[in-house]
Amino acid sequence: MRLLRKHSCPMRGVHRCLAPRSMPAILAAAAVLAPAHAAGQAPELSPTTVPQGGLVRVTYRLPEGRSLEKASLVFGSTQAQCFPYQGVLTGLLGVSARTRPGEGTATLWVRYQDGSHEKFPLSLTVTSANFPTQRIRMAKSKTGLMSPEILKKEREILNEALASTAPEPLWEGPFANPLEGRITSPFGRERYVNGRFWGFHSGRDVASPAGRPVKAANTGRVTLARKLWMRGNTVAIDHGMGVFTLYEHLSRFSVTPGQQIKKGEVVGLVGSTGFSTGPHLHWELRIHGVPTNPAGPLREGISLTP
Ligand SMILES: [Zn+2]
C-alpha cells in the first residue's frame, strides 16, 4: 500500500520496479498488488459504540480510478446517504432512540458508475441511554390530533421536506441553542399521554413566554415553513449531508422555504400551536430523518474527519 501511494499510477510503478525480473515474477507481483489497487482503504465507523439517540460517522477512501454513483450506510431501517467530502466518502448516521441495545451491524453499500458495487459489514454496538419516562395530561380538545390519519399526513409532508439535502456541510462549528431557557423535556424520554404510550420524545422542549425569537441552530437552507397539525407552525432547515433541524409550535414564521439562513438568524416566534400544553419551543436535530440527541452537536459540532 505504501509503495502504491508513492506513484501517481501504481501499475506503471510496478512495471518499472519489476522490469528486470522474469514474466512469472511480474505476474505474481501483480496478483499481490492488484487487490490493493482495486480496493480502497477499509471503511471506518466512529464511534463503534454509541448510545441510543447518538451519532455515528463513516469514512471510506474510495479505490483509485472508480467513479462513485451512490453510497449508503444502512443500519436497521435507516438508510444514510454518503457523500464525497474532501476526497473521502463520508456519511452520518443517527441511531434511533428506540434501537434495542446490543451488538449489531451497519452495512456500507457503495455503487460505482461502471455497475459494480462493494459491501462492507461494520460492527456497531448500541448501548442503553436509560431515557426516563414522562407522563403528560392533555386536554380532550387536543387528543383528536393523535389520529393515525393526521399523523400520516403530517409524516408525509415532513418526509418530503427532509428528502433532499445539500451534498456538502452547510453548518459551521457547534450548533447553537435556538432559544435560551429551561429545558422542560430533554431528548429521548418515553412518553405516556393520558395514560397511553405515545412514543419517545424526538426533540428538546424549552420553556419560554410566547413571542420570544427562535434562532436557527446553524447555517443552512429552509426547506419547510408551514402550519402542521401536531407540530403546529413548523420550520425545517437543511444543514447539508442529511443534517436537519426542526422548530415547532411557533406563533409565527420569519422565513420562507428555499431561503438561505445563517446561524443565529430568527426563524419565527415562540408559540403554542399544535399539540402543545403551553408556550414553548420543541426543536429537533434529525440525521437522514432520524431524530438524534442534539447534546453532542451543541457541545462540539459535527465532525466529518477522523
Ligand atoms: Zn417536545
Residues whose N, C-alpha, C, O or C-beta is under 5 A from the ligand:
A	BS01	ZN	R204 D205 H282
